[in-house]
Amino acid sequence: MTSFSSPVAVAVLGCGWLGLPLARILVAAGHPVAGSTTTPAKATILEAAGLRPHLLRLAPDASASHVAPLLAGAQVLVVSVPPSRTATDRAAYAAALQPVIDALGASSVRHVVFVSSTGVYPDAPRSMREADARAAAEADNHLLRAEWLFQQPGQPWQTTVLRLGGLMGPGRAPGCFLAGRSEVPQPAAPVNMLHLDDAVGVIRAVIEQDLWGRTLNVCAAGHPSRQEFYRAATAQLGLPAPQFLPDDRGGKLITTEMLHAQLRYSFRYADPLAALPYC
């Protein structure tokens, strides 16, 4: 990791499973960090971690004035607010982020990291590069519409979008995902996984290496098959293995050549199978 010449103030919108570990790492590295949470109890945890906490709930009635205190004095904003699982909330995801856009224009923030997902790509049996999914205001995918919000031309900040693979780590053990299920399709399809430590490490590297104005795929270099990975993951936890259908359909394989060409970062868990004991 290349060290930064001087600390930058960072605001983390969404101090959840990913955002809080990231904030803690940034604080430890010397960056002043503000973080948002939706509950007073979590605000106490953020304060104990060395953050400047802010209570903030975006939907349904937040405005720029609610977001502005989080951004005060920050140079970098990390948006780590995943969309809800419900179809209604996913459809409204970009609209829920509009107050953040409105507040950014009047803030000191000049760089944004937007945490997106490789779920923006179709489940087709081929390699997927960044150009295979385009952010646009009218995109069918809610994440692509949200990416566009932060990447529109003419904005006074630069955004790097990070499309993260399937997240795994403490509290998110892959062995729980498919344990005991039957008739699971696509046993030969590659998995595209990312350990929490590497998700945090890549975001920190983007900030400290000033890598702005990009869209980058982020996942481990190893892509074992679904059958191999999830059988190993359930065995790791002593859970019943999933039973796969006897088909040979493939799936998408997320490529990360652009990430490795542009960012100086060495993955801690390049092989997702090796990461299983650390979940």
Secondary structure in CASP SS format (residue, H / E / C, confidence):
PFRMAT SS
TARGET T0000
AUTHOR 0000-0000-0000
METHOD secondary structure of the structure
MODEL  1
M C 1.00
T C 1.00
S C 1.00
F C 1.00
S C 1.00
S C 1.00
P C 1.00
V C 1.00
A C 1.00
V E 1.00
A E 1.00
V E 1.00
L E 1.00
G C 1.00
C C 1.00
G C 1.00
W C 1.00
L C 1.00
G H 1.00
L H 1.00
P H 1.00
L H 1.00
A H 1.00
R H 1.00
I H 1.00
L H 1.00
V H 1.00
A H 1.00
A C 1.00
G C 1.00
H C 1.00
P C 1.00
V E 1.00
A E 1.00
G E 1.00
S E 1.00
T E 1.00
T C 1.00
T C 1.00
P H 1.00
A H 1.00
K H 1.00
A H 1.00
T H 1.00
I H 1.00
L H 1.00
E H 1.00
A H 1.00
A C 1.00
G C 1.00
L C 1.00
R E 1.00
P E 1.00
H E 1.00
L E 1.00
L C 1.00
R C 1.00
L C 1.00
A C 1.00
P C 1.00
D C 1.00
A C 1.00
S C 1.00
A H 1.00
S H 1.00
H H 1.00
V H 1.00
A H 1.00
P H 1.00
L H 1.00
L H 1.00
A C 1.00
G C 1.00
A C 1.00
Q C 1.00
V E 1.00
L E 1.00
V E 1.00
V E 1.00
S C 1.00
V C 1.00
P C 1.00
P C 1.00
S C 1.00
R C 1.00
T C 1.00
A H 1.00
T H 1.00
D H 1.00
R H 1.00
A H 1.00
A C 1.00
Y H 1.00
A H 1.00
A H 1.00
A H 1.00
L H 1.00
Q H 1.00
P H 1.00
V H 1.00
I H 1.00
D H 1.00
A H 1.00
L H 1.00
G C 1.00
A C 1.00
S C 1.00
S C 1.00
V C 1.00
R C 1.00
H E 1.00
V E 1.00
V E 1.00
F E 1.00
V E 1.00
S E 1.00
S E 1.00
T H 1.00
G H 1.00
V H 1.00
Y C 1.00
P C 1.00
D C 1.00
A C 1.00
P C 1.00
R C 1.00
S E 1.00
M E 1.00
R C 1.00
E H 1.00
A H 1.00
D H 1.00
A C 1.00
R C 1.00
A C 1.00
A C 1.00
A C 1.00
E C 1.00
A C 1.00
D C 1.00
N C 1.00
H H 1.00
L H 1.00
L H 1.00
R H 1.00
A H 1.00
E H 1.00
W H 1.00
L H 1.00
F H 1.00
Q H 1.00
Q C 1.00
P C 1.00
G C 1.00
Q C 1.00
P C 1.00
W C 1.00
Q E 1.00
T E 1.00
T E 1.00
V E 1.00
L E 1.00
R E 1.00
L E 1.00
G C 1.00
G E 1.00
L E 1.00
M E 1.00
G E 1.00
P C 1.00
G C 1.00
R E 1.00
A C 1.00
P H 1.00
G H 1.00
C H 1.00
F C 1.00
L C 1.00
A C 1.00
G C 1.00
R C 1.00
S C 1.00
E C 1.00
V E 1.00
P C 1.00
Q C 1.00
P C 1.00
A C 1.00
A C 1.00
P E 1.00
V C 1.00
N C 1.00
M E 1.00
L E 1.00
H E 1.00
L H 1.00
D H 1.00
D H 1.00
A H 1.00
V H 1.00
G H 1.00
V H 1.00
I H 1.00
R H 1.00
A H 1.00
V H 1.00
I H 1.00
E H 1.00
Q C 1.00
D C 1.00
L C 1.00
W C 1.00
G C 1.00
R C 1.00
T E 1.00
L E 1.00
N E 1.00
V E 1.00
C C 1.00
A C 1.00
A C 1.00
G C 1.00
H C 1.00
P C 1.00
S E 1.00
R H 1.00
Q H 1.00
E H 1.00
F H 1.00
Y H 1.00
R H 1.00
A H 1.00
A H 1.00
T H 1.00
A H 1.00
Q H 1.00
L H 1.00
G C 1.00
L C 1.00
P C 1.00
A C 1.00
P C 1.00
Q C 1.00
F E 1.00
L C 1.00
P C 1.00
D C 1.00
D C 1.00
R C 1.00
G C 1.00
G C 1.00
K C 1.00
L E 1.00
I E 1.00
T C 1.00
T C 1.00
E H 1.00
M H 1.00
L H 1.00
H H 1.00
A H 1.00
Q H 1.00
L C 1.00
R C 1.00
Y C 1.00
S C 1.00
F C 1.00
R C 1.00
Y C 1.00
A C 1.00
D C 1.00
P H 1.00
L H 1.00
A H 1.00
A H 1.00
L H 1.00
P H 1.00
Y H 1.00
C C 1.00
END
